[in-house]
């Protein structure tokens, strides 16, 4: 996927997005492992989990969403300057 084709801002397996007023960079590594950079808070969040070997489609996506939801809720709870 070329750089102009990703609406969320992706490149080199890193994604950029916003939660509330927090600018984020994130990467998925081997399934359910997640790295999130929150520069405005000088914070790095890392989650590790089973990499879902043998799961595909909806079943895998449903489980992958757990980490993303958890980190999103945490980031939303951070104070905004």
DSSP file (Angstrom, degrees, kcal/mol; ACC not computed):
  #  RESIDUE AA STRUCTURE BP1 BP2  ACC     N-H-->O    O-->H-N    N-H-->O    O-->H-N    TCO  KAPPA ALPHA  PHI   PSI    X-CA   Y-CA   Z-CA
    1    1 A X              0   0    0      0, 0.0     5,-0.1     0, 0.0     2,-0.0   0.000 360.0 360.0 360.0 125.9    0.0    0.0    0.0
    2    2 A X    >   -     0   0    0      1,-0.1     3,-1.7     9,-0.1     4,-0.4  -0.284 360.0-105.1 -73.7 162.2    1.5    3.3   -1.0
    3    3 A X  G >  S+     0   0    0      1,-0.3     3,-0.5     2,-0.2     7,-0.2   0.772 118.2  53.3 -62.2 -27.8    1.8    6.3    1.4
    4    4 A X  G 3  S+     0   0    0      1,-0.2    -1,-0.3     5,-0.1    -2,-0.0   0.502  99.5  64.7 -84.2  -2.6   -1.1    8.2   -0.2
    5    5 A X  G <  S+     0   0    0     -3,-1.7     2,-0.7     5,-0.1    -1,-0.2   0.531  79.9  83.5-100.5  -6.8   -3.5    5.3    0.0
    6    6 A X    X   -     0   0    0     -3,-0.5     3,-0.9    -4,-0.4     4,-0.2  -0.871  55.9-165.4-104.6 113.9   -3.9    4.9    3.8
    7    7 A X  T 3  S+     0   0    0     -2,-0.7    -1,-0.1     1,-0.2    -2,-0.0   0.735  88.0  53.6 -70.2 -22.9   -6.4    7.3    5.4
    8    8 A X  T 3  S-     0   0    0      9,-0.0     8,-0.5     0, 0.0    -1,-0.2   0.571 119.4-103.3 -89.1  -9.2   -5.2    6.7    8.9
    9    9 A X    <   +     0   0    0     -3,-0.9     7,-1.7     6,-0.1     2,-0.3   0.944  55.3 170.9  88.5  72.2   -1.6    7.5    8.1
   10   10 A X  E     +A   15   0A   0      5,-0.2     5,-0.2    -4,-0.2     2,-0.2  -0.801   8.3 150.7-114.8 157.3    0.4    4.3    7.9
   11   11 A X  E >   +A   14   0A   0      3,-2.2     3,-2.1    -2,-0.3    -9,-0.1  -0.762  66.9   7.1 179.9 136.6    4.0    3.6    6.7
   12   12 A X  T 3  S-     0   0    0      1,-0.3     3,-0.1    -2,-0.2    -2,-0.0   0.854 128.3 -59.8  53.1  38.6    6.6    1.0    7.5
   13   13 A X  T 3  S+     0   0    0      1,-0.2    15,-0.5    14,-0.0     2,-0.4   0.525 114.5 115.1  68.5   8.3    4.2   -0.9    9.7
   14   14 A X  E <   -AB  11  27A   0     -3,-2.1    -3,-2.2    13,-0.1     2,-0.3  -0.888  49.5-159.4-105.3 141.0    3.7    2.2   12.0
   15   15 A X  E     -AB  10  26A   0     11,-3.0    11,-2.5    -2,-0.4     2,-0.4  -0.893   3.3-153.0-117.6 147.1    0.3    3.9   12.1
   16   16 A X  E     + B   0  25A   0     -7,-1.7     2,-0.3    -8,-0.5     9,-0.2  -0.977  29.4 140.3-121.9 139.7   -0.6    7.4   13.3
   17   17 A X  E     - B   0  24A   0      7,-1.7     7,-2.9    -2,-0.4     2,-0.4  -0.863  40.3-111.0-156.4-174.5   -3.9    8.4   14.7
   18   18 A X  E     - B   0  23A   0     -2,-0.3     2,-0.5     5,-0.2     5,-0.2  -0.998  13.0-169.2-135.5 135.7   -5.5   10.5   17.4
   19   19 A X  E >  S- B   0  22A   0      3,-2.3     3,-2.7    -2,-0.4     2,-0.2  -0.990  77.2 -42.5-122.2 119.5   -7.4    9.6   20.6
   20   20 A X  T 3  S-     0   0    0     -2,-0.5    56,-0.1     1,-0.3    55,-0.0  -0.466 124.9 -30.3  52.9-125.4   -9.0   12.7   22.1
   21   21 A X  T 3  S+     0   0    0     -2,-0.2     2,-0.6    -3,-0.1    -1,-0.3   0.238 114.2 111.3-101.7  13.6   -6.3   15.3   21.7
   22   22 A X  E <   -B   19   0A   0     -3,-2.7    -3,-2.3    56,-0.0     2,-0.4  -0.783  60.1-145.1 -92.1 121.8   -3.4   12.7   22.0
   23   23 A X  E     -B   18   0A   0     -2,-0.6    17,-0.5    -5,-0.2    16,-0.5  -0.722  26.1-169.4 -82.6 133.2   -1.4   12.0   18.8
   24   24 A X  E     -B   17   0A   0     -7,-2.9    -7,-1.7    -2,-0.4     2,-0.4  -0.893  24.1-162.8-127.0 152.6   -0.3    8.4   18.7
   25   25 A X  E     +BC  16  37A   0     12,-1.8    12,-3.6    -2,-0.3     2,-0.3  -0.993  24.5 176.6-125.5 137.1    2.0    6.2   16.7
   26   26 A X  E     -BC  15  36A   0    -11,-2.5   -11,-3.0    -2,-0.4     2,-0.3  -0.974  16.8-167.1-142.9 156.6    1.4    2.4   16.9
   27   27 A X  E     -BC  14  35A   0      8,-2.3     8,-2.5    -2,-0.3     2,-0.5  -0.998  15.3-142.2-141.5 140.9    2.7   -0.9   15.5
   28   28 A X  E     - C   0  34A   0    -15,-0.5     2,-0.5    -2,-0.3     6,-0.2  -0.887  20.5-168.2 -99.6 133.4    1.3   -4.4   15.6
   29   29 A X  E  >  - C   0  33A   0      4,-2.9     4,-1.1    -2,-0.5    -2,-0.0  -0.979  61.6 -20.5-127.5 120.8    4.0   -7.0   16.0
   30   30 A X  T  4 S-     0   0    0     -2,-0.5     2,-0.9     1,-0.1     3,-0.3   0.939 116.1 -56.9  49.6  64.2    3.3  -10.7   15.5
   31   31 A X  T  4 S+     0   0    0      1,-0.2    20,-0.2    -3,-0.1    -1,-0.1  -0.629 128.4  14.3  82.5-105.9   -0.4  -10.8   16.0
   32   32 A X  T  4 S+     0   0    0     -2,-0.9     2,-0.4    18,-0.3    -1,-0.2   0.272  93.3 109.9 -98.5  11.7   -1.6   -9.4   19.3
   33   33 A X  E  <  -C   29   0A   0     -4,-1.1    -4,-2.9    -3,-0.3     2,-0.4  -0.748  49.9-170.6 -86.6 133.6    1.6   -7.6   20.4
   34   34 A X  E     -CD  28  47A   0     13,-1.9    13,-2.5    -2,-0.4     2,-0.4  -0.974  19.1-166.9-133.5 137.1    1.1   -3.9   20.3
   35   35 A X  E     -CD  27  46A   0     -8,-2.5    -8,-2.3    -2,-0.4     2,-0.4  -0.994  12.7-176.8-121.4 127.3    3.5   -0.9   20.7
   36   36 A X  E     -CD  26  45A   0      9,-2.9     9,-3.0    -2,-0.4     2,-0.5  -0.991  10.7-158.7-127.7 127.3    1.9    2.6   21.2
   37   37 A X  E     -CD  25  44A   0    -12,-3.6   -12,-1.8    -2,-0.4     2,-0.5  -0.907   6.1-173.7-103.4 129.6    3.9    5.8   21.4
   38   38 A X  E > > - D   0  43A   0      5,-3.0     5,-1.8    -2,-0.5     3,-1.5  -0.789   5.4-179.5-120.7  84.0    2.1    8.8   23.1
   39   39 A X  G > 5S+     0   0    0     -2,-0.5     3,-1.4   -16,-0.5    -1,-0.1   0.840  76.3  59.8 -57.8 -38.8    4.6   11.6   22.5
   40   40 A X  G 3 5S+     0   0    0    -17,-0.5    -1,-0.3     1,-0.3   -16,-0.1   0.738 114.6  37.5 -63.8 -21.4    2.6   14.3   24.3
   41   41 A X  G < 5S-     0   0    0     -3,-1.5    -1,-0.3     2,-0.2    -2,-0.2   0.333 107.6-122.2-107.2   3.8    2.8   12.2   27.5
   42   42 A X  T < 5 +     0   0    0     -3,-1.4     2,-0.4    -4,-0.4    -3,-0.2   0.937  68.1 143.3  50.4  49.3    6.4   10.9   27.0
   43   43 A X  E   < -D   38   0A   0     -5,-1.8    -5,-3.0     2,-0.0     2,-0.4  -0.933  43.2-167.8-129.0 142.2    4.9    7.5   27.2
   44   44 A X  E     -D   37   0A   0     -2,-0.4     2,-0.5    -7,-0.2    -7,-0.2  -1.000  11.7-164.4-123.9 129.2    5.4    4.1   25.5
   45   45 A X  E     -D   36   0A   0     -9,-3.0    -9,-2.9    -2,-0.4     2,-0.4  -0.959   7.6-177.0-114.9 129.2    2.7    1.4   26.0
   46   46 A X  E     -D   35   0A   0     -2,-0.5     2,-0.4   -11,-0.2   -11,-0.2  -0.993   2.9-175.1-128.1 130.3    3.5   -2.2   25.1
   47   47 A X  E     -D   34   0A   0    -13,-2.5   -13,-1.9    -2,-0.4     2,-0.4  -0.945   4.3-165.4-120.1 147.2    1.1   -5.1   25.3
   48   48 A X        +     0   0    0     -2,-0.4     2,-0.3   -15,-0.2   -15,-0.1  -0.982  19.0 149.2-129.1 144.5    2.0   -8.8   24.7
   49   49 A X        -     0   0    0     -2,-0.4   -17,-0.3     0, 0.0   -16,-0.1  -0.964  54.4 -55.0-160.5 171.0   -0.5  -11.6   24.2
   50   50 A X        -     0   0    0     -2,-0.3   -18,-0.3     1,-0.1     0, 0.0  -0.267  47.8-132.6 -51.9 137.0   -0.9  -15.0   22.4
   51   51 A X        -     0   0    0    -20,-0.2    -1,-0.1   -19,-0.1   -18,-0.1   0.306  33.9-119.0 -85.7  12.7   -0.1  -14.5   18.7
   52   52 A X    >   -     0   0    0      1,-0.2     3,-2.3     2,-0.1     2,-0.1   0.814  36.3-168.6  62.9  36.5   -3.3  -16.4   17.6
   53   53 A X  T 3  S+     0   0    0      1,-0.3    -1,-0.2     3,-0.0     3,-0.1  -0.376  74.1  14.9 -57.4 127.9   -1.5  -19.2   15.7
   54   54 A X  T 3  S+     0   0    0      1,-0.3     2,-0.4    -2,-0.1    -1,-0.3   0.347 100.3 112.7  88.8  -6.1   -4.2  -21.0   13.7
   55   55 A X    <   +     0   0    0     -3,-2.3     2,-0.3     4,-0.1    -1,-0.3  -0.822  39.8 170.2-100.7 141.0   -6.9  -18.4   14.1
   56   56 A X    >>  +     0   0    0     -2,-0.4     3,-0.8    -3,-0.1     4,-0.7  -0.909  38.8   1.8-140.4 166.2   -8.2  -16.5   11.1
   57   57 A X  H 3> S-     0   0    0     -2,-0.3     4,-2.5     1,-0.2     3,-0.3  -0.200 120.8  -3.9  62.4-140.0  -10.9  -14.1   10.0
   58   58 A X  H 3> S+     0   0    0      1,-0.2     4,-2.8     2,-0.2    -1,-0.2   0.874 131.8  56.4 -58.5 -42.3  -13.5  -12.9   12.5
   59   59 A X  H <> S+     0   0    0     -3,-0.8     4,-1.4     1,-0.2    -1,-0.2   0.909 112.0  42.2 -59.7 -43.5  -12.3  -15.1   15.4
   60   60 A X  H  X S+     0   0    0     -4,-0.7     4,-2.5    -3,-0.3    -1,-0.2   0.927 114.3  50.6 -68.4 -45.4   -8.8  -13.6   15.1
   61   61 A X  H  X S+     0   0    0     -4,-2.5     4,-1.7     1,-0.2    -2,-0.2   0.882 107.5  54.4 -62.0 -38.4  -10.0  -10.0   14.6
   62   62 A X  H  < S+     0   0    0     -4,-2.8     4,-0.4    -5,-0.2    -1,-0.2   0.917 112.5  42.7 -61.5 -43.6  -12.3  -10.2   17.6
   63   63 A X  H >X S+     0   0    0     -4,-1.4     3,-1.0    -5,-0.2     4,-0.5   0.864 110.2  56.4 -72.2 -36.3   -9.4  -11.3   19.9
   64   64 A X  H >X S+     0   0    0     -4,-2.5     4,-1.0     1,-0.2     3,-0.5   0.829  98.5  63.6 -63.5 -31.5   -7.0   -8.7   18.4
   65   65 A X  H 3X S+     0   0    0     -4,-1.7     4,-2.7     1,-0.2    -1,-0.2   0.706  85.3  74.7 -67.2 -20.6   -9.5   -5.9   19.3
   66   66 A X  H <> S+     0   0    0     -3,-1.0     4,-2.3    -4,-0.4    -1,-0.2   0.930  98.8  42.9 -60.2 -48.2   -9.2   -6.6   23.0
   67   67 A X  H <X S+     0   0    0     -3,-0.5     4,-2.7    -4,-0.5     5,-0.3   0.913 114.1  50.9 -65.4 -42.9   -5.7   -5.0   23.3
   68   68 A X  H  X S+     0   0    0     -4,-1.0     4,-2.5     1,-0.2    -2,-0.2   0.923 112.1  47.0 -61.7 -44.6   -6.7   -2.0   21.1
   69   69 A X  H  X S+     0   0    0     -4,-2.7     4,-2.4     2,-0.2    -1,-0.2   0.916 112.5  49.8 -62.8 -43.5   -9.8   -1.3   23.2
   70   70 A X  H  X S+     0   0    0     -4,-2.3     4,-2.0    -5,-0.2    -2,-0.2   0.933 114.0  44.0 -62.8 -47.1   -7.9   -1.6   26.5
   71   71 A X  H  X S+     0   0    0     -4,-2.7     4,-2.7     1,-0.2    -1,-0.2   0.900 112.3  53.6 -66.4 -40.3   -5.1    0.8   25.3
   72   72 A X  H  X S+     0   0    0     -4,-2.5     4,-2.3    -5,-0.3    -2,-0.2   0.912 108.9  48.5 -60.0 -43.6   -7.7    3.2   23.8
   73   73 A X  H  X S+     0   0    0     -4,-2.4     4,-1.1     2,-0.2    -1,-0.2   0.897 111.8  50.0 -63.6 -40.4   -9.6    3.4   27.1
   74   74 A X  H >X S+     0   0    0     -4,-2.0     3,-0.6     1,-0.2     4,-0.5   0.938 111.1  48.0 -63.1 -46.3   -6.4    4.0   29.0
   75   75 A X  H >< S+     0   0    0     -4,-2.7     3,-1.2     1,-0.3    -2,-0.2   0.888 108.1  55.2 -63.7 -39.0   -5.3    6.8   26.7
   76   76 A X  H 3< S+     0   0    0     -4,-2.3    -1,-0.3     1,-0.2    -2,-0.2   0.779 103.6  57.0 -63.5 -25.3   -8.8    8.4   26.9
   77   77 A X  H << S+     0   0    0     -4,-1.1    -1,-0.2    -3,-0.6    -2,-0.2   0.605  84.9 104.5 -82.2 -10.7   -8.4    8.5   30.7
   78   78 A X  S << S-     0   0    0     -3,-1.2     2,-0.1    -4,-0.5   -56,-0.0  -0.398  81.9-103.6 -70.6 145.9   -5.2   10.5   30.5
   79   79 A X        -     0   0    0     -2,-0.1     2,-0.5     1,-0.1    -1,-0.1  -0.420  30.8-135.6 -67.4 144.6   -5.3   14.2   31.4
   80   80 A X              0   0    0      1,-0.1    -1,-0.1    -2,-0.1   -58,-0.0  -0.890 360.0 360.0-103.5 129.6   -5.3   16.6   28.5
   81   81 A X              0   0    0     -2,-0.5    -1,-0.1   -60,-0.1    -2,-0.0   0.495 360.0 360.0 -68.8 360.0   -3.0   19.6   28.8
